[in-house]
């Protein structure tokens, strides 16, 4: 089953709570929350206080994507704020295995993400430790970018690695440039969790946009 995770990076920050609620009303399954620090990626979004402030607007799981340096310093605060799962970047963690197990010790599922220029093999050492692998399909930092076509081959490579290990139920997530056309490409290549920001929040009919991604 395809899981749709509208990204509030493309929401109206002046009415963030309302836009979170609208994603649920449109049929979204998770709320994807991109946390950026201006160092790991060239943009700044928000921190645990904002996550806590929007928690009451929906019962959907908060899928928190930490695009930050030294994420281990902030993970407990995001869990306390209401994160239901946390994904960290392999590129940002000196001790990736330790960080993943910190997340799990705090009682939430852990994910690992990699950028388009990072080999898929970078996640291989921790595949048995995570609940989700996120392949970025754009270079992270900004919404509204175009899907990188080589991402489909990377997805197939990842799915092959998972099948070899018997990890058939692993969530494979994609983030960046996802719309009705690219959703079909990534689903065929093995993704089952689709993050979409501009395509959902920029649509006059958000429910139709979410439905088209399925």
Rosetta blueprint (number, residue, H / E / L):
1 X L
2 X L
3 X E
4 X E
5 X E
6 X E
7 X E
8 X H
9 X H
10 X H
11 X L
12 X L
13 X H
14 X H
15 X H
16 X H
17 X H
18 X H
19 X H
20 X H
21 X H
22 X H
23 X H
24 X H
25 X H
26 X L
27 X L
28 X L
29 X L
30 X E
31 X E
32 X E
33 X E
34 X E
35 X E
36 X E
37 X E
38 X L
39 X L
40 X L
41 X L
42 X L
43 X L
44 X E
45 X L
46 X L
47 X L
48 X H
49 X H
50 X H
51 X H
52 X H
53 X H
54 X H
55 X H
56 X H
57 X H
58 X L
59 X L
60 X L
61 X E
62 X E
63 X E
64 X E
65 X E
66 X E
67 X E
68 X L
69 X L
70 X L
71 X H
72 X H
73 X H
74 X L
75 X H
76 X H
77 X H
78 X H
79 X H
80 X H
81 X H
82 X L
83 X L
84 X L
85 X E
86 X E
87 X E
88 X E
89 X E
90 X H
91 X H
92 X H
93 X L
94 X L
95 X L
96 X H
97 X H
98 X H
99 X H
100 X H
101 X H
102 X H
103 X H
104 X H
105 X H
106 X L
107 X L
108 X L
109 X E
110 X E
111 X E
112 X E
113 X E
114 X E
115 X L
116 X L
117 X L
118 X L
119 X L
120 X H
121 X H
122 X H
123 X H
124 X H
125 X H
126 X H
127 X H
128 X H
129 X H
130 X L
131 X L
132 X E
133 X E
134 X E
135 X E
136 X E
137 X L
138 X L
139 X L
140 X L
141 X L
142 X L
143 X L
144 X L
145 X L
146 X L
147 X L
148 X L
149 X L
150 X L
151 X H
152 X H
153 X H
154 X H
155 X H
156 X H
157 X H
158 X H
159 X H
160 X H
161 X H
162 X H
163 X H
164 X H
165 X L
166 X L
167 X L
168 X L
169 X L
170 X L
171 X E
172 X E
173 X E
174 X E
175 X E
176 X L
177 X L
178 X L
179 X L
180 X H
181 X H
182 X H
183 X H
184 X H
185 X H
186 X H
187 X H
188 X H
189 X H
190 X L
191 X L
192 X L
193 X E
194 X E
195 X E
196 X E
197 X L
198 X H
199 X H
200 X H
201 X H
202 X L
203 X L
204 X L
205 X L
206 X H
207 X H
208 X H
209 X H
210 X H
211 X H
212 X H
213 X H
214 X L
